[in-house]
Amino acid sequence: MNRLDQALEQAKNQNKTALIPFLTTGDPDLETTVDLILELERAGADALELGVPYSDPLADGPVIQKSSLRALQNRITILDCIEAASMARRRGSKLPFVLFTYFNPFLQVGLKNMFNLMLEHDISGLIIPDLPMEEDNEVKKMADAYNIHLIPLVAPTSGDRIQRIVSRASGFIYCVSSLGVTGVRKNFYEGIGEFLQMVRALADLPITVGFGISSREQVKELASQCDGVVVGSAIVKQVEAHLPQLQSGNPEEKKKALLQIGEFVRQLKE
């Protein structure tokens, strides 16, 4: 059982909905990403998605696209993202980390090299949004061999593919709450309840919901229907709003900004 399994099981045993924040690694810089990881852990995060910045992020909306651009301007690579996990571990983090990356950066390093690095740096899961199930056999075999969960995205539009996707899943099922790309939304896909019920009936694994979740009210609305929620754009937006303080060079200003971002995450769980 890796860290992700343990965290989701612990949340279930405590009758809690797991909270999984997403951060773009390297926005605004690697050290601040590690500071944010530790702050979100203190705020109650149960696991954390480390986003690998990419120049053509098909699944991401404007908030994460801008965040990726800032990280890419800092020359952040997928290897830096893996190193951020180790840096957080050295500072005491016990969170399970899930690497969220498009396939091209992963492939450039090489599959075997990547899985060796992920194992060495204690990363529990992997999400590759542009790798369809029909083409993931080699990655899936390697992930299973390394006990690293290859986590699938399942959308309401997946149709008759849902059963096949779910049957091969590992770690948790990532259900997409809305049609389209990531981003803060006021409303979810109107059939979200039936969609989650259908996935639940097919899956033995925990179900998490992401894309568009930005408020405590939305978390509460979904909590009874899933095992975890992923909050991405809303947190990345908080980071963007606090960039002047995070980059001020003033430790007190930076600490204040980190606490404010942590408070945003904390209230999502209340």
N, C-alpha and C positions, 0 to 999 in steps of 0.2 A: 504494500500500500504506500503510494507516494504522498507527499505533503498535501496535494490537492484533494485526494480521496479523504484524508484525515480531516481536513478543514470542512469539507462538505458534510461529512458524517457527523462531526461535532456540532455544526449548525443545526442539522436535522435533529440530533438528540436533545438539543436545547430549545427545540421548537422555534427556531429563528430562520428567517430568509437570509441566505448568505449575500453579502454585498461585495461585488467585485468591481473596483474602479479600474479605469483605463488611463494610462499616461502615455504621451508621446515621449519616448526616451530622447533626452538631449535637448528638450525645450524647457527652459532657455539654455541649459548646459547640463553636462552629465552629473556634476556634483549636486546641482539643485534637484535633478531628478531623484537622486538618492535621498536627499533631504525630504522630498515630497513623499517618497515611498514610506519612510519612517513615520512621517506625520500622519499619513493616511492609515497606517497600521495602528497608531495610537488612537485614531478617530473611530476605529472599529471595523476596518476592512478585513474581510475573511480570506481574500486572495487578491492578486493584482495582475492585470494585463499590461505587459510592457510592449508598447507599439513601436515597431521598427519604421522610421520615416522612409517614405518612398515617393518618387517623383510623379507617379501615375496611379494614385490610390483609388481604384474603381469603386470600392465600397464606401468610401468616406465622403462626408459632406464638407462644406466650406470651413468649418471651425477646425477640424482635424487636418484638412489640406493645408491651411495656413500654418498650423502647428508643425506639420511635417516639413514645410518649407523653411521655417526658422531653424529646425534641427539640422536639415540638410545644409543650410548655410554655415552651420558649425562643423560640417564634414562628419556628422555622426553616421556610423555604419552599423550593420547588424552585429559586428563583433563588439562594438562599444555597448550595444544594448545588452548583450550577454554579460559583459564586464560590469554593467550597472547592477545586475543581480548579485554578483560576487561582492561588489562594494557594499551593497545593502546588507548582505550576510555578515560581512566583517564588522559592520556597525550594529549587529544584533538582531536583524530582521528574521522573523520566523515565517513570514508569509509564503504561501505557494505562489510561484511566478508562472504565468502563461505568456509565451512569446506570440505576439500577433504580427505576422509578417506576410507580405506578398511573396510569391514563389521565386521571383527572379533573384532577390538578394540572397535567399536561402540556397538556391542552386549555384550561385557564383562561388560560394565558399565550398560547396560539395556536400552531398548528403551525409556521408560518413563523418566527415569533419564536423559538420554542424551538430549531429547527434552526439558525437564525442564531447564537444564543447558544452552542449546543453546538459549532459550528464555531469560533467566536471563542475559546472557552475550551478548545479542544483536547480534546474528549471523543470517544472513538473508537467507542463502542457504546451501545446502548439496549435495555433489557429492560422490556416493559410486560406484566406477568403477567395483567392482566384485559382485554387487547385480543385477542379471538380472531382467528384467521387470516381468517375470513370477513368481518371488518370492518376489516381493517388496510390496505386498498389505498392509501388516501391517504397514510397514514404511511409505508408501504413505498416508495412512489414518491419521496417527499420524502427519506427516508433514503438511498436509492440516489443521488439527485441530489447530496446533500451528502457522499457517501462516508462515511456513518456507519452502522455495522452495526446492523440491527434483528434482534436475537437471539431466536429462539423457544425457549419451554419445550416439551419433549416428554416426556410421561409414559407409563408402561407402559399406562395406560388409554386412550391416544390412538387405539389400534386402527387402523382403515383410514385415519385422517387423518394418520398418521405420514409416509407417503410424500409427501403434498401439503405438509405442514409443512416437511419436510426439503428438498424441491425449491425452496422459496422462501426458504430460510434464508440468512443472511449472517453472516460473522464466525466463529461457532462454533455448534454445536448444544448447547443446554443440556438435558441429560437429567436428569430427576428420579429420584433413586435410591429414593424411598419414596413410598408413597401418602399423601395428606393434606398437611398444612401443613409449613412449615419447622420445624426443631427438632432438638436433639441426640437421636440414636438409638443403640441398641446394635446393631440389625440392620437390614439393608436389605431391600427387596422381594426375595422369594426367587428370582424369575426375572430378577434384574438382569443377569446374564451374558448370557442369551439376548437380552434386550431391547437391550443395548448392541451385541451382534453384529448384530442386525437393523438398528439405526440405522446402524452402520458400513457395512453392505452397501449402504445407500441413499444415503449421504452422501459428498460429496467434501471436506467441511469438517472441521476438528478437532471432536472430541467432548469435551465436559466433563460432569462429573457433580456435582450438588449436592443439597441438602436432606439434612440429618442427618449430615454428615461432621464428626467431632469429634476423631479421634485419629490418631496416626501409623500405627497398625495398619490402620485403615480406608483411609487414603490408600494404603498399600502394597497392600492387597487390591485396590483399584480401578486402581492405576497401570498395570498391564499391559493393561487393557481400555479405556483412554481416554487423551486427550491432555492433560486438565487436570481439576483438582478445585476446586470452589467451597466455601469454608468460611465460613459465616455465623454461625449462632446460637452456635457454640462461641466465636468471637472476641468477639461482642457480649456474651456471658456473662462473658468475661474483663474487658471494659471495665466491666461492671456491678460485678464483684467489686472492682475497683480505684477505684471512684468516689470514696471518701473521700480517697485520695492524689491523684487527678487534680484534685480540686476543693479541695485543702487550702490553696492559695495559697503553698505551700512549694515552690520550684523543685526542690530535691533530692528531696523526696517524689514529686513529679510525674515527674521523670526516672526514678526507681527503678521506678515503676509502668509507665511506657512500656517500659522495658527488660524487665520481667517479661512484659508482653503480647507484646513482640517475641520473647522466648525461646519462648513457647508456639507462635508461628507458625514460628519457626526449626526447632523439633524436629519439626514436621509434615513437613518436607522431608528430614530426615536418613535 
